[in-house]
Amino acid sequence: MKELHVCIGSSCHLKGSYNVIQVFQKLIEEHALHEKVEVKAQFCMQRCEKGVSVSLDDEVHSLSSETAKGFFLNTLMPKL
């Protein structure tokens, strides 16, 4: 199972971490990936200045609600 860790610290929260989580949950539902992908909340990843921090396979990415879908489809899906 792949785990997506989304920062919910104060800076990422203000930058839209809740919206990023919503995008991921919607895509997991649409693609029936409940058994393959889990979204977990995590506090600060020390990348506050770049956007919402999302960790996948120990690699941290900076996303927004606008880039979350592309990340999910182009970065996560090929790893499943």
N, C-alpha and C positions, 0 to 999 in steps of 0.2 A: 504494500500500500504506500502511495506517495503522500507525503504530508506537506501542506502549504502552511507556513507559519506567517501570519500577518501581524505586524506590529500594531498594538492598540495604545501605545504610549500617548501622552498628551499632544506632542507635535504631530505624529502620524494621524491621530484622531482628528485634529484640526484640518489636516490635509485630505481627509476622506477615507480613512481606513474602513469605516463602516460600509461605505459604498463599494469599496473593493471586495470586501467579504460578501456583500450581496451579489455582486457580479459572479464571483466564484461559485456561490451556492446555487445560483440560477443555472449556470453552465453544468454543474455536477448533476442537477436535476434533469436538464434537457438531454444530456448524453448518458444518463443512467449510470453514473460512475460512483455511486455510493460505496461500493465495495473496493474501489481502486484509489479514491482520492479523499483525503480528510483535511478540512480547514481547521487550523488551531490558532488561537490568539497567543501572542507573545508580547512581552514588554520590550523596551528599547533595544534596538539592534545597532545603535551608534551611527546611524546614517540619516539623521533627522533633516538635514538640509536638502536632501535630494527628492523627497516625496515619500509616499507610503512604502515602508520597507516590507518586502516579502521574501521569505527564505524558502528555497527549494533545493534539496540535495546539498545542503550546507553552502549554497551560493545565494548571496543577498542581491535582490533586484529592487529598484526604485520604480514604483508604479503610481498610477492615478486611476480613477474610475474609468477614464477614457482609454487607457492602455491595458487595463486588466484583461479584457476579453482577448486581445491579440496575444498577450503573454500566455494565457491559458491555452489557446488553440495552437500557437506556434512553438511554445517552449515546453509546456507540461505535456500536452497530448502525445507528442512523439516519444516521450519517455515511458508511456504506459504500455 
